[in-house]
Amino acid sequence: MNAPAYIPENEKTPQSAGNGDWLSGVDFENDDEAPGLPVFRDNVKIEQAAVVKTIGARMREARELCNMSQSAAARRLGYSNPSKLSKVEGATDTNSAPLWLISRASKLYDVSVDFLFGLTDDFEVGLQRGVQTWLVVELEKSRIRDMAELEKLHRRVTAISRLLPTVADEAERTAEAIRRFAEINPGFDDMRGGARLAAAAENLVRHAAKANSTAQRFRIEIGVDRSNQPTTPEGEPA
């Protein structure tokens, strides 16, 4: 059996990187002059094909994030028909992603160039890597906290608004009782504090009715009316 022929290091063909992972052939070496600088070992043609494939996939993703058709995007990018943009997004050859197109696409889709090159998954312009994920998580936490507080507020407003009709009814009964008492006791108006008591009862009726009417309008304005829902003994929604 013949010994395998010797292949120089610079002519060896490395394995193709995975989809979008075109930096897999980069090592980092330490020396006294430049610690931690990258050392590129991949075949240039293979790496270029991987880069073009990543750019095509990211450009399609960015366009879809903008909910833009391929025809509309091609027209705005300066192409006369969508076939060339389709060629770029499909990465049909290693020369299908010109630099001017990457620059225009970054502005049109409002994404970073790093995103189009596959260097980051954060598509927002101006955000540091990892900031997008952190921001989304924090916004979701804030939304959950706000919704919990709004639910508490809604429950309290609902409980109070349900008590107001009862308050208005009881105020009317109280005022009616005072009026009846005054009728069967002709000297009521001359009694010390009698007239003041009657006036206070009438004011109570008026303010209670106004509060009840305001609560009803509020429920209509916010579009939520749970008046038919069962309640707890404390007046809270069940």
Wavefront OBJ file of the C-alpha trace (Angstrom):
o trace
v 0.000 0.000 0.000
v 1.391 3.344 -0.992
v 1.849 5.987 1.679
v -0.567 8.893 1.394
v 0.802 11.828 -0.510
v 1.954 14.761 1.573
v -0.339 17.785 1.394
v 1.130 21.127 2.423
v -0.708 22.899 5.235
v -1.662 25.859 3.044
v -3.341 23.547 0.487
v -5.422 21.490 2.875
v -9.195 22.004 2.549
v -10.819 22.437 5.921
v -14.274 21.144 6.697
v -17.083 23.486 5.746
v -18.432 25.508 8.631
v -22.021 25.190 9.678
v -24.709 27.547 8.466
v -23.774 31.062 9.589
v -20.788 29.780 11.626
v -18.163 31.115 9.251
v -15.804 32.145 12.063
v -15.321 28.572 13.247
v -11.881 28.494 11.623
v -10.567 31.316 13.789
v -8.115 30.529 16.582
v -6.735 32.878 19.179
v -3.052 32.672 19.996
v -1.056 34.435 22.653
v 2.391 35.795 22.162
v 4.432 38.553 23.713
v 3.713 41.115 21.002
v -0.035 40.708 20.349
v -1.863 38.609 22.935
v -5.215 37.204 21.950
v -5.206 38.295 18.298
v -7.178 36.048 15.900
v -5.404 33.660 13.566
v -7.482 32.751 10.489
v -6.930 29.258 9.112
v -9.932 28.588 6.841
v -9.644 28.408 3.086
v -10.604 31.849 1.765
v -13.030 30.579 -0.880
v -14.868 28.366 1.578
v -15.046 31.175 4.113
v -16.298 33.621 1.482
v -19.050 31.208 0.451
v -20.088 30.826 4.095
v -20.140 34.605 4.579
v -22.295 35.129 1.481
v -24.676 32.418 2.643
v -24.975 34.053 6.073
v -25.527 37.506 4.563
v -28.244 36.171 2.252
v -30.074 34.465 5.111
v -29.800 37.534 7.351
v -30.987 39.887 4.604
v -34.045 37.719 4.068
v -34.674 37.632 7.821
v -34.295 41.422 8.106
v -36.671 41.972 5.173
v -39.261 39.678 6.736
v -38.886 41.492 10.065
v -39.926 44.634 8.178
v -42.870 42.745 6.644
v -41.622 43.813 3.213
v -42.059 41.835 0.018
v -39.021 40.916 -2.049
v -40.268 43.044 -4.950
v -40.756 46.138 -2.769
v -37.374 45.677 -1.093
v -35.591 45.189 -4.430
v -37.118 48.373 -5.816
v -36.105 50.423 -2.780
v -32.597 48.964 -2.819
v -32.133 50.076 -6.438
v -32.789 46.891 -8.400
v -35.065 47.009 -11.432
v -36.519 43.571 -10.623
v -36.461 41.206 -7.628
v -34.443 38.488 -9.338
v -31.099 39.943 -8.250
v -32.232 40.352 -4.641
v -33.521 36.778 -4.750
v -30.067 35.732 -5.928
v -28.478 37.532 -2.991
v -30.853 36.065 -0.428
v -30.383 32.614 -1.900
v -26.568 32.986 -2.024
v -26.436 31.335 -5.437
v -22.809 32.351 -5.968
v -19.986 33.746 -3.883
v -20.144 37.197 -5.515
v -23.861 37.882 -4.952
v -23.564 40.244 -1.964
v -21.872 43.517 -3.014
v -20.771 45.859 -0.244
v -22.987 48.716 -1.411
v -26.012 46.427 -1.081
v -25.100 45.523 2.498
v -24.826 49.202 3.383
v -28.189 50.024 1.792
v -29.888 46.996 3.332
v -28.650 47.998 6.776
v -30.325 51.404 6.362
v -33.486 50.123 4.667
v -34.185 47.359 7.180
v -32.808 49.393 10.118
v -30.488 46.627 11.256
v -26.817 46.655 12.103
v -24.173 45.546 9.616
v -22.958 43.121 12.289
v -26.371 41.460 12.160
v -26.203 41.064 8.381
v -22.734 39.533 8.636
v -23.884 37.120 11.337
v -21.598 38.611 13.979
v -24.520 39.225 16.343
v -28.131 38.141 16.746
v -29.136 41.641 17.885
v -30.750 43.364 14.913
v -31.274 46.755 16.612
v -28.906 49.470 15.451
v -26.715 50.981 18.140
v -27.223 48.298 20.795
v -24.288 46.442 22.254
v -24.277 42.709 21.810
v -26.529 41.063 24.355
v -28.386 44.284 25.146
v -31.399 43.346 23.033
v -32.050 40.126 24.940
v -31.575 41.841 28.287
v -33.872 44.689 27.269
v -36.628 42.347 26.112
v -36.445 40.403 29.389
v -36.541 43.568 31.503
v -39.454 45.008 29.510
v -41.398 41.792 29.990
v -40.729 41.866 33.751
v -41.878 45.481 33.865
v -45.011 44.640 31.873
v -45.883 41.806 34.260
v -45.410 44.077 37.290
v -47.528 46.824 35.719
v -50.305 44.394 34.818
v -50.338 43.028 38.383
v -50.644 46.547 39.815
v -53.370 47.451 37.316
v -55.283 44.320 38.264
v -55.097 45.263 41.950
v -56.284 48.779 41.139
v -59.121 47.437 39.005
v -60.299 45.116 41.765
v -60.354 47.960 44.282
v -62.142 50.363 41.950
v -64.678 47.649 41.114
v -65.303 46.889 44.783
v -65.816 50.568 45.603
v -68.047 51.205 42.599
v -70.279 48.293 43.594
v -70.778 49.752 47.060
v -71.861 53.156 45.749
v -75.370 52.122 44.617
v -75.981 50.727 48.106
v -74.666 53.923 49.674
v -76.964 55.990 47.441
v -79.975 53.834 48.358
v -79.231 54.015 52.077
v -78.768 57.792 51.864
v -82.163 58.119 50.195
v -83.777 55.925 52.861
v -82.183 57.994 55.601
v -83.399 61.243 54.089
v -86.882 59.780 53.598
v -86.970 58.671 57.221
v -86.050 62.165 58.364
v -88.698 63.701 56.125
v -91.307 61.296 57.484
v -90.248 62.024 61.046
v -90.637 65.758 60.370
v -94.136 65.193 58.969
v -95.438 63.330 62.032
v -93.706 65.710 64.399
v -94.809 69.267 63.527
v -92.318 70.771 65.939
v -89.330 69.077 64.236
v -88.199 72.189 62.375
v -88.191 74.115 65.655
v -86.153 71.447 67.405
v -82.541 72.347 68.041
v -80.502 71.004 65.104
v -83.572 69.614 63.325
v -83.309 71.784 60.213
v -79.577 71.170 60.020
v -80.107 67.401 60.178
v -82.653 67.514 57.366
v -80.336 69.617 55.174
v -77.419 67.234 55.805
v -79.568 64.262 54.790
v -80.544 65.946 51.528
v -76.874 66.775 50.788
v -75.937 63.166 51.467
v -78.527 61.966 48.968
v -77.280 64.349 46.296
v -73.573 63.528 46.701
v -74.151 59.771 46.913
v -76.204 59.843 43.704
v -73.485 61.872 41.953
v -70.763 59.435 43.085
v -72.803 56.472 41.859
v -73.394 58.124 38.458
v -69.671 58.933 38.111
v -68.718 55.324 38.856
v -71.148 54.046 36.234
v -69.716 56.390 33.588
v -66.208 55.294 34.509
v -67.056 51.628 33.960
v -68.549 52.486 30.572
v -65.517 54.587 29.548
v -62.963 51.863 30.315
v -65.161 49.307 28.558
v -65.207 46.927 31.494
v -68.356 46.124 33.401
v -68.251 43.124 35.701
v -71.394 44.068 37.575
v -72.862 40.619 36.968
v -69.891 38.749 38.396
v -70.273 37.133 41.840
v -68.554 38.909 44.713
v -67.029 37.917 48.016
v -68.583 39.062 51.307
v -66.104 41.949 51.313
v -67.423 43.181 47.946
v -64.390 41.946 46.009
v -64.844 40.141 42.638
v -64.877 36.382 43.128
l 1 2 3 4 5 6 7 8 9 10 11 12 13 14 15 16 17 18 19 20 21 22 23 24 25 26 27 28 29 30 31 32 33 34 35 36 37 38 39 40 41 42 43 44 45 46 47 48 49 50 51 52 53 54 55 56 57 58 59 60 61 62 63 64 65 66 67 68 69 70 71 72 73 74 75 76 77 78 79 80 81 82 83 84 85 86 87 88 89 90 91 92 93 94 95 96 97 98 99 100 101 102 103 104 105 106 107 108 109 110 111 112 113 114 115 116 117 118 119 120 121 122 123 124 125 126 127 128 129 130 131 132 133 134 135 136 137 138 139 140 141 142 143 144 145 146 147 148 149 150 151 152 153 154 155 156 157 158 159 160 161 162 163 164 165 166 167 168 169 170 171 172 173 174 175 176 177 178 179 180 181 182 183 184 185 186 187 188 189 190 191 192 193 194 195 196 197 198 199 200 201 202 203 204 205 206 207 208 209 210 211 212 213 214 215 216 217 218 219 220 221 222 223 224 225 226 227 228 229 230 231 232 233 234 235 236 237 238
